[in-house]
Each structure stands twice: as C-alpha cells, then as structure tokens.
Amino acid sequence: MTREKVCFRLQVKADRREEYVARHAEVWQDMLVALSETGWSNYSLFLDEDGLLIGYFETENLEAALAGMDAREVNARWQKEMAEFFEDLGGSTPDRGFNRLTEVFNLENQMARLSSQGKES
C-alpha cells in the first residue's frame, strides 16, 4: 500500500514562537504514543523565524489517522492547549485547521518514471 504524504502549514503567533518551540521539545508521552498508534509516521515540524510552521507526516490513510486521534482523550487536551499558539484557525483545532500543501515534485517518483521509460526504449 502506498503511504500518503501530508504536508501542511500553520502560522504561529509571533509572540508565542519561543513557547511553542519549548512545548515541542518534550511532547507528552501519551501524545507521542497516540500519534504512533494511530498511524502517524515520519512526523516533523519546521518553524521559520516569522512563525510559518510547516508540518510533514506519512500515513496509510489520512482520514483514519485523524479519526484515530479524535478518539484519544490526550489529543483533545493537546489541541486545546496548542490552539492558542496559532493565527487564523477559523474556530477549528490545529489538527483540523491546517492548510494542506500540494506535492508538486518527488524525486523517487521522477526517478521511477525515468527508470520505466528506459525499459520501454
């Protein structure tokens, strides 16, 4: 099965940037376990100096991964605490209010395309 790649962006409030970084230095153990058990893998967050946050993770099924986290009490607590760090969530939680980015290039896919073209020649 092909893993789904999810890349997203959010905007951290400028005056909350340092605290946001500190909170992610030691994420709650039960939150880490929940993410792992519900299918989130290779999950990373990247934060620019202006507060632009880019997140990336892989999963077998995005909707199943989100639903799995929705069922975890720890996620409700975490999302409630994290919501205050972000701009423009539109009344949503960070795990639902992010803007998903479209993948426009993937090296492995391009190399596979080249490889398959070579076999057809």
N, C-alpha and C positions, 0 to 999 in steps of 0.2 A: 504494500500500500504506500502511496506517495504521501509524504509528510507535507502538511500545509504550513507555509511560511507566513508569519504575520508580522508586519512592521507597522508601527503606529507613532503618532506624535501627540503630545500634550504640551501645554505651556505652564510651567511652574511660576508662581508669583515671585517677582524679583526679590522681595524682602523675606521670602521663605526658602530660598535656594539652599543656604547652608544647613538649615534644619532638615530639609528634605534629604540631603546627602547623608547627614548623620543618622537619620532614621533607617536608611537603607544599608548602612554599614553593619547593622545587626538586626536583620528582619527576624520576627518571631519564629521560633522553631516550628510551631504548629501551622503557621502560614506557609513556610517552606515545604513542609511535608504535604500539605493540602495541594499546593501547586504541582508537586511531583506526582502525587497520586491521581490527579485529575487530568494528566496528560500534557502539562506544560513542560517543554524541554528546551534546552539551549536558550534560556530566557536571559536577556541582558537589557539594561537601561543605560542610555548615554545622555548626558546633560551638558548643554552648552552654557557659556557664561551668561547669555541673555535669558536663560530659563527654558529654552527649547529642549524638550525631552523627547528622545527617540527611543522607542522600545522595540524589541525583536524577540520572537519566540517561535518555536515549531511545535506542531501538534498533529495528531492523526485527524482530528475533527474539531474545528473552532467552536461550533455551537455546543458540542458535547463538553469541551473543556470549560467553556463559560458556564454552562448549566451545572457542571460538577462543582465549580467554585461557588455558584449561587446557593448550593445546598449545604455549604460549610459555614458554620457559625463564625469561625475565625475570619472568613472573608468579609462578612458584614461589618465586623468590628474594624478590620483593617481599612476597608473602603471608606467608612465613616471618618476615620482619623485622617486618611490621606486626602479626602475631598477638599479640605480647607487649604491645601497647598496649591491648587490649580485654578487657572483662569478659564472661563468660558466652557464650563461643563454642561451648561444648559439644563440644570436640575438633575443631571444623571450622576452616577458614581464614576470614578476614574476608569474602572474596568469595562464600563459600557459607553462612556463619553469620549473615548479617544477617536481621533481621525485616522482611519486605516490608510496606509500608503500603498500604491500600486507598484509592484515589481516590474521594472522595465528592462532589466538586464540580469542575467545569471550566467556566470562563467561555465559552470558544469553543463547547463543546458546548451550553451553555444558550442562547447567542445563536443558534446554528444551529437549535435547536428552536423558538425564538420566530419566527425567520425562516420556517421551514417551516409553522408554524401560521398565520402571516399570509397565506401563499399559498393555504392551504386555505379561508380565510374567504370 
